[in-house]
């Protein structure tokens, strides 16, 4: 994926939609956006994620472990990798989930102020990391990633004009 | 048997709710597919799930047709 895309929001949503379909989800959630962001590889945001150990594979593994931990709280001990698979619905058009709406809201609020439609991957990363209540936050905790430090790094880059 | 959730930690209990919904969704998708591949009818699947035939058809038919599953008419 090229890094000189003027507005990667559409590309991200496209990638996140594919992730949601693959996940069997009826909604595009923040974790799908995170995976799509990591998949951009050459963007500053993807590089910051990779430097924190968050490659696509690492994020998928962390999300599975977060899922396992959630089930364990309910007394269910299973390995996600051993769950029966369903054929994904490639014709499904998942709509934007609540966690993605919150992510966009937080991304838009991060300084510096932006004009309409000028939202880049770094800003999206800040929006993704700006909460400790989301599934993304729990997965990062499982992965041993310092979410606050990564958020501060992304916010500093954004403040310096990195898109 | 220990307590299901820690009463001091609602965050863990709430995260468990999400994890259970994800598990139920994965199981429904995979097991409906499994049943239809085994030649079950929509009515039979619907009766086990406790929902209408129309509901299970609406939710799964397109995906299973695309997956190449030979579906029975009823």
gemmi code that builds the backbone of each chain (N, CA, C; Angstrom):
import gemmi

chains = {
    "A": [
        ("UNK", (0.846, -1.197, 0.000), (0.000, 0.000, 0.000), (0.888, 1.256, 0.000)),
        ("UNK", (0.657, 2.210, -0.904), (1.509, 3.396, -0.972), (1.315, 4.303, 0.246)),
        ("UNK", (2.380, 5.031, 0.601), (2.292, 5.892, 1.778), (1.920, 7.320, 1.396)),
        ("UNK", (1.826, 7.595, 0.087), (1.560, 8.962, -0.330), (0.079, 9.197, -0.634)),
        ("UNK", (-0.754, 8.314, -0.122), (-2.188, 8.501, -0.312), (-2.626, 9.726, 0.482)),
        ("UNK", (-3.333, 10.628, -0.181), (-3.684, 11.896, 0.470), (-4.604, 11.686, 1.660)),
        ("UNK", (-5.598, 10.895, 1.470), (-6.510, 10.648, 2.582), (-6.691, 9.143, 2.686)),
        ("UNK", (-6.038, 8.568, 3.671), (-6.063, 7.109, 3.785), (-7.321, 6.604, 4.486)),
        ("UNK", (-8.197, 7.528, 4.881), (-9.372, 7.072, 5.623), (-10.175, 6.045, 4.836)),
        ("UNK", (-10.388, 6.354, 3.542), (-11.167, 5.438, 2.713), (-10.461, 4.089, 2.578)),
        ("UNK", (-9.131, 4.156, 2.385), (-8.357, 2.916, 2.272), (-8.427, 2.103, 3.559)),
        ("UNK", (-8.336, 2.824, 4.670), (-8.397, 2.152, 5.959), (-9.754, 1.495, 6.165)),
        ("UNK", (-10.801, 2.224, 5.813), (-12.139, 1.673, 5.987), (-12.312, 0.447, 5.101)),
        ("UNK", (-11.731, 0.528, 3.885), (-11.785, -0.614, 2.972), (-11.069, -1.817, 3.593)),
        ("UNK", (-9.848, -1.587, 4.099), (-9.082, -2.664, 4.730), (-9.758, -3.171, 5.983)),
        ("UNK", (-10.301, -2.246, 6.776), (-10.962, -2.629, 8.020), (-12.216, -3.450, 7.717)),
        ("UNK", (-12.910, -3.118, 6.624), (-14.101, -3.873, 6.237), (-13.723, -5.317, 5.907)),
        ("UNK", (-12.606, -5.486, 5.191), (-12.136, -6.835, 4.879), (-11.786, -7.609, 6.149)),
        ("UNK", (-11.188, -6.908, 7.105), (-10.840, -7.552, 8.379), (-12.102, -7.984, 9.129)),
        ("UNK", (-13.116, -7.123, 9.097), (-14.373, -7.451, 9.776), (-15.013, -8.687, 9.153)),
        ("UNK", (-14.998, -8.752, 7.813), (-15.568, -9.911, 7.116), (-14.810, -11.170, 7.491)),
        ("UNK", (-13.487, -11.074, 7.480), (-12.647, -12.228, 7.807), (-12.930, -12.707, 9.238)),
        ("UNK", (-13.224, -11.741, 10.100), (-13.480, -12.016, 11.514), (-14.907, -12.536, 11.732)),
        ("UNK", (-15.736, -12.526, 10.670), (-17.126, -12.949, 10.813), (-17.974, -11.925, 11.538)),
        ("UNK", (-17.467, -10.686, 11.621), (-18.166, -9.639, 12.373), (-19.172, -8.912, 11.495)),
        ("UNK", (-20.316, -8.539, 12.085), (-21.328, -7.794, 11.345), (-21.075, -6.298, 11.414)),
        ("UNK", (-20.058, -5.908, 12.179), (-19.700, -4.496, 12.289), (-18.185, -4.330, 12.162)),
        ("UNK", (-17.783, -3.153, 11.676), (-16.357, -2.811, 11.621), (-16.003, -2.181, 12.958)),
        ("UNK", (-15.195, -2.869, 13.746), (-14.824, -2.371, 15.062), (-13.399, -1.818, 15.041)),
        ("UNK", (-13.028, -1.163, 16.129), (-11.722, -0.494, 16.194), (-10.570, -1.470, 15.969)),
        ("UNK", (-10.743, -2.715, 16.427), (-9.647, -3.685, 16.240), (-9.436, -4.002, 14.761)),
        ("UNK", (-10.503, -3.903, 13.961), (-10.357, -4.132, 12.526), (-9.612, -2.958, 11.879)),
        ("UNK", (-9.872, -1.758, 12.392), (-9.156, -0.572, 11.907), (-7.674, -0.676, 12.281)),
        ("UNK", (-7.405, -1.149, 13.494), (-6.014, -1.312, 13.937), (-5.264, -2.276, 13.015)),
        ("UNK", (-5.900, -3.382, 12.669), (-5.262, -4.357, 11.770), (-5.020, -3.746, 10.389)),
        ("UNK", (-6.002, -2.985, 9.898), (-5.860, -2.332, 8.593), (-4.747, -1.292, 8.634)),
        ("UNK", (-4.635, -0.615, 9.767), (-3.586, 0.390, 9.943), (-2.208, -0.273, 9.914)),
        ("UNK", (-2.064, -1.383, 10.623), (-0.794, -2.111, 10.639), (-0.453, -2.608, 9.232)),
        ("UNK", (-1.491, -2.917, 8.459), (-1.285, -3.449, 7.104), (-0.787, -2.388, 6.130)),
        ("UNK", (-0.907, -1.100, 6.500), (-0.417, -0.053, 5.594), (1.117, -0.043, 5.551)),
        ("UNK", (1.731, -0.678, 6.546), (3.186, -0.947, 6.584), (4.083, 0.286, 6.477)),
        ("UNK", (3.923, 1.054, 5.378), (4.873, 2.139, 5.124), (4.462, 3.462, 5.766)),
        ("UNK", (3.268, 3.541, 6.336), (2.867, 4.788, 6.972), (3.615, 4.948, 8.302)),
        ("UNK", (3.803, 6.183, 8.755), (4.448, 6.403, 10.055), (3.709, 5.661, 11.185)),
        ("UNK", (2.381, 5.618, 11.100), (1.595, 4.948, 12.136), (1.909, 3.450, 12.177)),
        ("UNK", (1.986, 2.838, 10.999), (2.290, 1.403, 10.955), (3.701, 1.140, 11.467)),
        ("UNK", (4.616, 2.082, 11.176), (5.990, 1.914, 11.670), (6.039, 2.029, 13.194)),
        ("UNK", (5.278, 2.974, 13.743), (5.239, 3.108, 15.213), (4.668, 1.841, 15.849)),
        ("UNK", (3.636, 1.283, 15.217), (3.052, 0.037, 15.730), (4.083, -1.087, 15.686)),
        ("UNK", (4.781, -1.205, 14.548), (5.766, -2.283, 14.387), (6.896, -2.133, 15.403)),
        ("UNK", (7.307, -0.873, 15.654), (8.376, -0.635, 16.634), (7.948, -1.064, 18.032)),
        ("UNK", (6.640, -1.030, 18.283), (6.122, -1.477, 19.587), (5.841, -2.980, 19.570)),
        ("UNK", (6.206, -3.634, 18.471), (5.998, -5.086, 18.369), (4.654, -5.458, 17.779)),
        ("UNK", (3.878, -4.427, 17.353), (2.517, -4.688, 16.893), (2.441, -4.816, 15.368)),
        ("UNK", (2.936, -5.935, 14.864), (2.725, -6.272, 13.461), (1.311, -6.845, 13.347)),
        ("UNK", (0.850, -7.058, 12.095), (-0.476, -7.648, 11.917), (-0.605, -8.975, 12.677)),
        ("UNK", (0.390, -9.841, 12.506), (0.345, -11.153, 13.161), (0.292, -11.022, 14.676)),
        ("UNK", (1.112, -10.095, 15.200), (1.150, -9.910, 16.657), (-0.192, -9.387, 17.169)),
        ("UNK", (-0.822, -8.498, 16.386), (-2.128, -7.948, 16.798), (-3.195, -9.054, 16.791)),
        ("UNK", (-3.190, -9.867, 15.732), (-4.159, -10.985, 15.677), (-3.987, -11.918, 16.873)),
        ("UNK", (-2.721, -12.227, 17.192), (-2.446, -13.125, 18.320), (-2.927, -12.494, 19.625)),
        ("UNK", (-2.681, -11.199, 19.777), (-3.091, -10.503, 21.003), (-4.620, -10.464, 21.121)),
        ("UNK", (-5.309, -10.253, 19.992), (-6.774, -10.222, 20.015), (-7.334, -11.598, 20.393)),
        ("UNK", (-6.717, -12.657, 19.874), (-7.159, -14.006, 20.244), (-6.946, -14.267, 21.731)),
        ("UNK", (-5.806, -13.822, 22.243), (-5.546, -14.037, 23.674), (-6.509, -13.231, 24.536)),
        ("UNK", (-6.823, -12.015, 24.080), (-7.800, -11.190, 24.813), (-9.150, -11.903, 24.833)),
        ("UNK", (-9.530, -12.508, 23.706), (-10.791, -13.256, 23.601), (-10.763, -14.446, 24.583)),
        ("UNK", (-9.660, -15.171, 24.578), (-9.520, -16.311, 25.488), (-9.637, -15.875, 26.942)),
        ("UNK", (-9.024, -14.754, 27.290), (-9.087, -14.264, 28.677), (-10.509, -13.891, 29.067)),
        ("UNK", (-11.233, -13.270, 28.123), (-12.622, -12.898, 28.387), (-13.483, -14.131, 28.639)),
        ("UNK", (-13.265, -15.155, 27.826), (-14.018, -16.408, 27.996), (-13.640, -17.099, 29.301)),
        ("UNK", (-12.358, -16.994, 29.670), (-11.886, -17.634, 30.901), (-12.600, -17.056, 32.126)),
        ("UNK", (-12.890, -15.749, 32.073), (-13.620, -15.108, 33.174), (-14.993, -15.766, 33.338)),
        ("UNK", (-15.567, -16.204, 32.214), (-16.881, -16.857, 32.244), (-16.743, -18.377, 32.411)),
        ("UNK", (-15.553, -18.822, 32.747), (-15.354, -20.242, 33.035), (-15.139, -21.123, 31.828)),
        ("UNK", (-14.904, -20.498, 30.674), (-14.709, -21.277, 29.449), (-13.232, -21.281, 29.076)),
        ("UNK", (-12.638, -22.471, 29.106), (-11.212, -22.592, 28.794), (-11.055, -23.200, 27.403)),
        ("UNK", (-10.829, -22.353, 26.410), (-10.619, -22.870, 25.052), (-9.513, -22.092, 24.367)),
        ("UNK", (-8.916, -22.755, 23.365), (-7.953, -22.095, 22.505), (-8.709, -21.609, 21.275)),
        ("UNK", (-8.611, -20.306, 20.993), (-9.332, -19.734, 19.859), (-8.946, -20.453, 18.556)),
        ("UNK", (-7.672, -20.837, 18.456), (-7.205, -21.514, 17.253), (-7.877, -22.859, 17.011)),
        ("UNK", (-8.489, -23.410, 18.042), (-9.145, -24.715, 17.911), (-10.647, -24.595, 17.674)),
        ("UNK", (-11.161, -23.358, 17.654), (-12.597, -23.160, 17.406), (-12.938, -23.545, 15.967)),
        ("UNK", (-14.135, -24.109, 15.742), (-14.539, -24.395, 14.369), (-14.652, -23.098, 13.562)),
        ("UNK", (-14.203, -23.149, 12.319), (-14.238, -21.962, 11.459), (-15.527, -21.956, 10.644)),
        ("UNK", (-15.992, -20.760, 10.321), (-17.108, -20.608, 9.386), (-16.564, -19.952, 8.125)),
        ("UNK", (-17.111, -20.314, 6.969), (-16.700, -19.652, 5.735), (-17.112, -18.183, 5.812)),
        ("UNK", (-16.164, -17.238, 5.630), (-16.524, -15.814, 5.729), (-17.526, -15.406, 4.650)),
        ("UNK", (-18.329, -14.415, 4.959), (-19.309, -13.886, 4.011), (-18.704, -12.687, 3.295)),
        ("UNK", (-18.141, -12.942, 2.104), (-17.472, -11.863, 1.384), (-18.461, -10.882, 0.766)),
        ("UNK", (-19.734, -11.283, 0.711), (-20.741, -10.380, 0.168), (-21.339, -9.477, 1.236)),
        ("UNK", (-20.982, -9.743, 2.482), (-21.549, -8.951, 3.579), (-20.963, -7.550, 3.569)),
        ("UNK", (-21.799, -6.574, 3.897), (-21.326, -5.206, 3.974), (-21.432, -4.743, 5.421)),
        ("UNK", (-20.425, -5.041, 6.237), (-20.511, -4.684, 7.651), (-20.554, -3.169, 7.827)),
        ("UNK", (-21.382, -2.695, 8.746), (-21.448, -1.254, 8.964), (-20.511, -0.860, 10.109)),
        ("UNK", (-20.335, 0.457, 10.238), (-19.398, 0.984, 11.228), (-19.903, 0.713, 12.645)),
        ("UNK", (-19.088, 0.075, 13.456), (-19.458, -0.236, 14.832), (-19.200, 0.928, 15.778)),
        ("UNK", (-19.717, 0.805, 16.982), (-19.610, 1.892, 17.967), (-18.166, 2.213, 18.319)),
        ("UNK", (-17.317, 1.170, 18.419), (-15.915, 1.427, 18.801), (-15.187, 2.217, 17.710)),
        ("UNK", (-15.587, 2.013, 16.461), (-14.968, 2.762, 15.364), (-15.455, 4.208, 15.362)),
        ("UNK", (-16.751, 4.408, 15.688), (-17.275, 5.782, 15.786), (-16.543, 6.549, 16.886)),
        ("UNK", (-16.326, 5.888, 18.027), (-15.602, 6.526, 19.134), (-14.170, 6.849, 18.723)),
        ("UNK", (-13.550, 5.909, 17.997), (-12.175, 6.120, 17.545), (-12.090, 7.370, 16.661)),
        ("UNK", (-13.043, 7.509, 15.707), (-13.035, 8.675, 14.814), (-13.253, 9.968, 15.603)),
        ("UNK", (-14.164, 9.908, 16.569), (-14.453, 11.087, 17.385), (-13.186, 11.526, 18.119)),
        ("UNK", (-12.498, 10.555, 18.741), (-11.277, 10.878, 19.485), (-10.171, 11.359, 18.547)),
        ("UNK", (-10.097, 10.753, 17.379), (-9.072, 11.142, 16.412), (-9.290, 12.594, 15.969)),
        ("UNK", (-10.551, 12.957, 15.734), (-10.868, 14.307, 15.284), (-10.568, 15.342, 16.366)),
        ("UNK", (-10.695, 14.921, 17.630), (-10.497, 15.854, 18.744), (-9.019, 16.073, 19.076)),
        ("UNK", (-8.147, 15.161, 18.613), (-6.722, 15.277, 18.953), (-6.117, 16.503, 18.291)),
        ("UNK", (-5.291, 17.269, 19.050), (-4.642, 18.438, 18.440), (-3.558, 18.009, 17.448)),
        ("UNK", (-3.207, 18.812, 16.429), (-3.809, 20.115, 16.138), (-5.171, 19.980, 15.460)),
        ("UNK", (-5.925, 21.076, 15.497), (-7.234, 21.089, 14.844), (-7.082, 20.795, 13.355)),
        ("UNK", (-8.068, 20.091, 12.794), (-7.975, 19.756, 11.371), (-9.200, 20.226, 10.620)),
        ("UNK", (-9.024, 20.374, 9.311), (-10.146, 20.698, 8.453), (-10.907, 19.430, 8.110)),
        ("UNK", (-12.032, 19.583, 7.441), (-12.865, 18.432, 7.111), (-12.126, 17.463, 6.187)),
        ("UNK", (-12.225, 16.190, 6.489), (-11.725, 15.162, 5.588), (-10.217, 14.972, 5.572)),
        ("UNK", (-9.490, 15.701, 6.407), (-8.041, 15.565, 6.398), (-7.588, 14.723, 7.580)),
        ("UNK", (-7.890, 13.472, 7.515), (-7.531, 12.602, 8.622), (-6.573, 11.525, 8.130)),
        ("UNK", (-5.399, 11.502, 8.732), (-4.362, 10.568, 8.300), (-4.187, 9.423, 9.282)),
        ("UNK", (-3.290, 8.473, 8.928), (-3.099, 7.286, 9.760), (-2.577, 7.587, 11.169)),
        ("UNK", (-1.744, 8.621, 11.309), (-1.222, 8.946, 12.644), (-2.354, 9.407, 13.560)),
        ("UNK", (-3.242, 10.219, 12.992), (-4.390, 10.702, 13.766), (-5.311, 9.539, 14.142)),
        ("UNK", (-5.493, 8.616, 13.222), (-6.322, 7.443, 13.507), (-5.687, 6.610, 14.630)),
        ("UNK", (-4.356, 6.491, 14.595), (-3.668, 5.741, 15.649), (-3.888, 6.386, 17.018)),
        ("UNK", (-3.800, 7.713, 17.071), (-4.052, 8.419, 18.333), (-5.471, 8.116, 18.821)),
        ("UNK", (-6.427, 8.164, 17.892), (-7.824, 7.877, 18.250), (-8.001, 6.457, 18.774)),
        ("UNK", (-7.278, 5.515, 18.186), (-7.363, 4.106, 18.607), (-6.800, 3.889, 20.009)),
        ("UNK", (-5.754, 4.673, 20.331), (-5.036, 4.450, 21.589), (-5.570, 5.299, 22.728)),
        ("UNK", (-6.566, 6.142, 22.433), (-7.020, 7.146, 23.381), (-8.069, 6.634, 24.371)),
        ("UNK", (-8.020, 5.353, 24.695), (-8.971, 4.795, 25.660), (-8.374, 3.560, 26.317)),
        ("UNK", (-8.755, 3.322, 27.571), (-8.293, 2.093, 28.236), (-9.447, 1.113, 28.423)),
        ("UNK", (-10.593, 1.388, 27.757), (-11.773, 0.548, 27.934), (-12.079, -0.347, 26.735)),
        ("UNK", (-11.386, -0.135, 25.638), (-11.743, -0.841, 24.406), (-11.104, -2.220, 24.327)),
        ("UNK", (-11.579, -3.010, 23.374), (-10.976, -4.327, 23.138), (-9.529, -4.155, 22.658)),
        ("UNK", (-9.284, -3.085, 21.876), (-7.923, -2.790, 21.433), (-7.016, -2.571, 22.645)),
        ("UNK", (-7.494, -1.785, 23.613), (-6.692, -1.507, 24.809), (-6.399, -2.798, 25.578)),
        ("UNK", (-7.392, -3.665, 25.677), (-7.186, -4.933, 26.412), (-6.192, -5.828, 25.664)),
        ("UNK", (-6.300, -5.849, 24.342), (-5.376, -6.678, 23.550), (-3.941, -6.167, 23.677)),
        ("UNK", (-3.784, -4.831, 23.677), (-2.445, -4.264, 23.833), (-1.874, -4.593, 25.209)),
        ("UNK", (-2.741, -4.586, 26.204), (-2.300, -4.935, 27.559), (-1.840, -6.395, 27.602)),
        ("UNK", (-2.627, -7.260, 26.965), (-2.253, -8.676, 26.886), (-0.901, -8.832, 26.202)),
        ("UNK", (-0.649, -8.003, 25.179), (0.598, -8.087, 24.410), (1.764, -7.428, 25.142)),
        ("UNK", (1.480, -6.819, 26.278), (2.548, -6.188, 27.052), (3.014, -4.864, 26.465)),
        ("UNK", (2.137, -4.228, 25.678), (2.476, -2.945, 25.065), (2.053, -1.797, 25.991)),
        ("UNK", (2.934, -0.818, 26.152), (2.627, 0.371, 26.948), (1.781, 1.312, 26.085)),
        ("UNK", (0.450, 1.165, 26.231), (-0.469, 1.914, 25.378), (-0.302, 3.425, 25.553)),
        ("UNK", (-0.157, 3.870, 26.807), (-0.038, 5.307, 27.078), (1.212, 5.884, 26.419)),
        ("UNK", (2.314, 5.147, 26.486), (3.572, 5.624, 25.889), (3.455, 5.685, 24.368)),
        ("UNK", (2.824, 4.677, 23.792), (2.641, 4.639, 22.347), (1.710, 5.762, 21.898)),
        ("UNK", (0.692, 6.018, 22.705), (-0.252, 7.091, 22.419), (0.470, 8.446, 22.457)),
        ("UNK", (1.329, 8.628, 23.468), (2.082, 9.881, 23.601), (3.012, 10.074, 22.400)),
        ("UNK", (3.628, 8.994, 21.958), (4.533, 9.054, 20.813), (3.769, 9.444, 19.535)),
        ("UNK", (2.619, 8.816, 19.339), (1.802, 9.111, 18.157), (1.268, 10.540, 18.205)),
        ("UNK", (0.855, 10.982, 19.410), (0.325, 12.343, 19.560), (1.412, 13.377, 19.280)),
        ("UNK", (2.652, 13.089, 19.738), (3.773, 13.999, 19.497), (4.067, 14.090, 18.001)),
        ("UNK", (4.035, 12.948, 17.313), (4.264, 12.926, 15.863), (3.181, 13.736, 15.151)),
        ("UNK", (1.941, 13.544, 15.585), (0.821, 14.269, 14.984), (0.996, 15.786, 15.169)),
        ("UNK", (1.418, 16.175, 16.376), (1.614, 17.592, 16.688), (2.724, 18.192, 15.820)),
        ("UNK", (3.675, 17.334, 15.409), (4.775, 17.818, 14.559), (4.408, 17.782, 13.078)),
        ("UNK", (3.164, 17.442, 12.785), (2.714, 17.489, 11.403), (2.780, 16.173, 10.654)),
        ("UNK", (3.132, 15.074, 11.346), (3.151, 13.766, 10.688), (1.725, 13.301, 10.454)),
        ("UNK", (1.436, 12.952, 9.225), (0.076, 12.537, 8.928), (-0.024, 11.022, 9.058)),
    ],
    "B": [
        ("UNK", (-16.634, -24.735, 43.367), (-16.957, -23.762, 42.311), (-16.705, -22.351, 42.846)),
        ("UNK", (-15.870, -21.606, 42.132), (-15.612, -20.232, 42.554), (-16.651, -19.303, 41.945)),
        ("UNK", (-16.637, -18.062, 42.385), (-17.579, -17.094, 41.819), (-17.269, -16.869, 40.348)),
        ("UNK", (-18.324, -16.617, 39.569), (-18.149, -16.447, 38.116), (-17.286, -15.235, 37.804)),
        ("UNK", (-17.609, -14.113, 38.436), (-16.828, -12.901, 38.165), (-16.441, -12.240, 39.486)),
        ("UNK", (-15.389, -11.464, 39.435), (-14.928, -10.704, 40.590), (-15.846, -9.497, 40.774)),
        ("UNK", (-16.578, -9.427, 41.912), (-17.516, -8.306, 42.104), (-16.818, -6.946, 42.164)),
        ("UNK", (-15.501, -6.977, 42.388), (-14.747, -5.716, 42.455), (-14.245, -5.280, 41.077)),
        ("UNK", (-14.449, -6.125, 40.059), (-13.882, -5.826, 38.747), (-14.916, -5.995, 37.627)),
        ("UNK", (-15.846, -5.027, 37.530), (-16.866, -5.136, 36.473), (-16.266, -5.113, 35.069)),
        ("UNK", (-15.082, -4.510, 34.896), (-14.474, -4.445, 33.556), (-14.232, -5.848, 33.001)),
        ("UNK", (-13.749, -6.743, 33.855), (-13.481, -8.116, 33.405), (-14.784, -8.825, 33.059)),
        ("UNK", (-15.820, -8.610, 33.867), (-17.111, -9.232, 33.608), (-17.737, -8.716, 32.321)),
        ("UNK", (-17.613, -7.417, 32.077), (-18.162, -6.829, 30.851), (-17.403, -7.317, 29.620)),
        ("UNK", (-16.073, -7.435, 29.754), (-15.270, -7.952, 28.636), (-15.662, -9.399, 28.348)),
        ("UNK", (-16.017, -10.139, 29.406), (-16.443, -11.531, 29.232), (-17.741, -11.602, 28.428)),
        ("UNK", (-18.640, -10.634, 28.640), (-19.901, -10.601, 27.872), (-19.601, -10.501, 26.378)),
        ("UNK", (-18.684, -9.599, 26.025), (-18.310, -9.419, 24.617), (-17.690, -10.703, 24.070)),
        ("UNK", (-16.822, -11.316, 24.879), (-16.148, -12.550, 24.446), (-17.169, -13.665, 24.215)),
        ("UNK", (-18.175, -13.745, 25.070), (-19.214, -14.773, 24.923), (-20.062, -14.529, 23.677)),
        ("UNK", (-20.385, -13.261, 23.403), (-21.164, -12.945, 22.186), (-20.375, -13.338, 20.943)),
        ("UNK", (-19.075, -13.031, 20.966), (-18.225, -13.401, 19.822), (-18.210, -14.916, 19.647)),
        ("UNK", (-18.138, -15.635, 20.772), (-18.113, -17.100, 20.713), (-19.436, -17.636, 20.160)),
        ("UNK", (-20.546, -17.077, 20.632), (-21.868, -17.525, 20.153), (-22.015, -17.268, 18.655)),
        ("UNK", (-21.545, -16.098, 18.202), (-21.621, -15.771, 16.770), (-20.783, -16.742, 15.940)),
        ("UNK", (-19.542, -17.016, 16.410), (-18.667, -17.933, 15.677), (-19.297, -19.327, 15.614)),
        ("UNK", (-19.835, -19.785, 16.755), (-20.439, -21.116, 16.792), (-21.668, -21.191, 15.899)),
        ("UNK", (-22.491, -20.123, 15.925), (-23.688, -20.145, 15.079), (-23.303, -20.233, 13.605)),
        ("UNK", (-22.377, -19.382, 13.183), (-21.965, -19.386, 11.773), (-21.395, -20.749, 11.367)),
        ("UNK", (-20.518, -21.297, 12.199), (-19.861, -22.553, 11.821), (-20.809, -23.748, 11.908)),
        ("UNK", (-21.684, -23.764, 12.915), (-22.533, -24.936, 13.101), (-23.740, -24.955, 12.168)),
        ("UNK", (-24.258, -23.763, 11.811), (-25.314, -23.716, 10.786), (-24.725, -24.226, 9.465)),
        ("UNK", (-23.510, -23.772, 9.159), (-22.840, -24.219, 7.940), (-22.645, -25.740, 7.960)),
        ("UNK", (-22.207, -26.250, 9.110), (-21.967, -27.687, 9.255), (-23.261, -28.483, 9.028)),
        ("UNK", (-24.353, -28.006, 9.632), (-25.638, -28.700, 9.512), (-26.131, -28.703, 8.064)),
        ("UNK", (-26.002, -27.543, 7.392), (-26.489, -27.461, 6.013), (-25.640, -28.316, 5.083)),
        ("UNK", (-24.337, -28.383, 5.362), (-23.468, -29.268, 4.565), (-23.867, -30.731, 4.769)),
        ("UNK", (-24.395, -31.031, 5.966), (-24.806, -32.403, 6.282), (-26.214, -32.710, 5.771)),
        ("UNK", (-26.835, -31.723, 5.077), (-28.125, -31.962, 4.462), (-29.334, -31.605, 5.306)),
        ("UNK", (-29.126, -30.880, 6.403), (-30.262, -30.436, 7.207), (-31.095, -29.437, 6.401)),
        ("UNK", (-32.375, -29.312, 6.783), (-33.227, -28.284, 6.179), (-33.153, -27.020, 7.035)),
        ("UNK", (-33.566, -25.881, 6.440), (-33.623, -24.622, 7.207), (-34.542, -24.790, 8.412)),
        ("UNK", (-35.657, -25.506, 8.219), (-36.634, -25.678, 9.308), (-36.020, -26.424, 10.484)),
        ("UNK", (-35.230, -27.444, 10.168), (-34.592, -28.222, 11.244), (-33.596, -27.369, 12.026)),
        ("UNK", (-32.772, -26.614, 11.292), (-31.793, -25.741, 11.954), (-32.512, -24.707, 12.816)),
        ("UNK", (-33.579, -24.124, 12.236), (-34.326, -23.079, 12.935), (-34.931, -23.612, 14.228)),
        ("UNK", (-35.445, -24.863, 14.187), (-36.080, -25.427, 15.385), (-35.063, -25.592, 16.509)),
        ("UNK", (-33.856, -26.072, 16.172), (-32.829, -26.245, 17.214), (-32.404, -24.897, 17.782)),
        ("UNK", (-32.281, -23.890, 16.914), (-31.851, -22.564, 17.374), (-32.976, -21.808, 18.081)),
        ("UNK", (-34.210, -22.276, 17.885), (-35.343, -21.618, 18.533), (-35.717, -20.307, 17.876)),
        ("UNK", (-35.455, -20.200, 16.560), (-35.839, -19.006, 15.815), (-36.605, -19.442, 14.565)),
        ("UNK", (-37.158, -18.473, 13.815), (-37.954, -18.843, 12.650), (-37.050, -19.284, 11.499)),
        ("UNK", (-37.636, -20.064, 10.598), (-36.913, -20.512, 9.408), (-36.469, -19.304, 8.575)),
        ("UNK", (-37.359, -18.299, 8.514), (-37.044, -17.096, 7.739), (-35.821, -16.376, 8.323)),
        ("UNK", (-35.744, -16.348, 9.655), (-34.643, -15.628, 10.313), (-33.307, -16.306, 10.031)),
        ("UNK", (-33.273, -17.624, 10.137), (-32.013, -18.328, 9.910), (-31.629, -18.263, 8.433)),
        ("UNK", (-32.633, -18.309, 7.553), (-32.376, -18.213, 6.116), (-31.802, -16.843, 5.764)),
        ("UNK", (-32.443, -15.801, 6.300), (-32.016, -14.426, 6.015), (-30.576, -14.193, 6.471)),
        ("UNK", (-30.236, -14.778, 7.620), (-28.926, -14.526, 8.219), (-27.802, -15.314, 7.531)),
        ("UNK", (-28.125, -16.510, 7.014), (-27.038, -17.396, 6.575), (-27.065, -17.822, 5.105)),
        ("UNK", (-28.218, -17.657, 4.423), (-28.354, -18.242, 3.087), (-27.306, -17.731, 2.096)),
        ("UNK", (-27.139, -16.400, 2.017), (-26.228, -15.846, 1.013), (-24.801, -16.336, 1.229)),
        ("UNK", (-24.363, -16.340, 2.491), (-23.003, -16.780, 2.803), (-22.803, -18.238, 2.407)),
        ("UNK", (-23.813, -19.086, 2.691), (-23.650, -20.514, 2.424), (-23.722, -20.812, 0.933)),
        ("UNK", (-24.564, -20.070, 0.209), (-24.613, -20.233, -1.250), (-23.256, -19.858, -1.842)),
        ("UNK", (-22.703, -18.723, -1.372), (-21.392, -18.274, -1.854), (-20.301, -19.279, -1.495)),
        ("UNK", (-20.482, -19.966, -0.364), (-19.492, -20.957, 0.084), (-19.635, -22.278, -0.665)),
        ("UNK", (-20.663, -22.354, -1.528), (-20.850, -23.549, -2.342), (-21.581, -24.679, -1.638)),
        ("UNK", (-22.316, -24.358, -0.588), (-23.074, -25.385, 0.131), (-24.365, -25.674, -0.644)),
        ("UNK", (-24.616, -26.953, -0.927), (-25.859, -27.335, -1.609), (-26.999, -27.303, -0.597)),
        ("UNK", (-27.954, -26.392, -0.810), (-29.012, -26.189, 0.173), (-30.282, -26.917, -0.218)),
        ("UNK", (-30.956, -27.498, 0.791), (-32.262, -28.095, 0.544), (-33.298, -26.988, 0.499)),
        ("UNK", (-34.385, -27.269, -0.220), (-35.413, -26.231, -0.400), (-36.079, -25.861, 0.921)),
        ("UNK", (-36.403, -26.874, 1.763), (-37.125, -26.571, 2.990), (-36.421, -27.105, 4.214)),
    ],
}
model = gemmi.Model(1)
for chain_id, residues in chains.items():
    chain = gemmi.Chain(chain_id)
    for i, (resn, *xyz) in enumerate(residues, 1):
        res = gemmi.Residue()
        res.name, res.seqid = resn, gemmi.SeqId(i, " ")
        for name, pos in zip(("N", "CA", "C"), xyz):
            atom = gemmi.Atom()
            atom.name, atom.element = name, gemmi.Element(name[0])
            atom.pos, atom.b_iso = gemmi.Position(*pos), 0.0
            res.add_atom(atom)
        chain.add_residue(res)
    model.add_chain(chain)
structure = gemmi.Structure()
structure.add_model(model)
structure.setup_entities()
